[in-house]
């Protein structure tokens, strides 16, 4: 079950079901060194 970003105007109140294979295919991970993030953003994340 995945929460979508388009709101809750679907049959599952903003969620949808996807297979693990589809999720893995569509998932993007981006890693950023903490030193590259502005301190204001780091404070908001913590």
Buried (B, 14 or more C-beta within 10 A) or exposed (E): EBEEEEEEEEEEEEEEEEEEEEEEEEEEEEEEEEEEEEEEEEEEEE
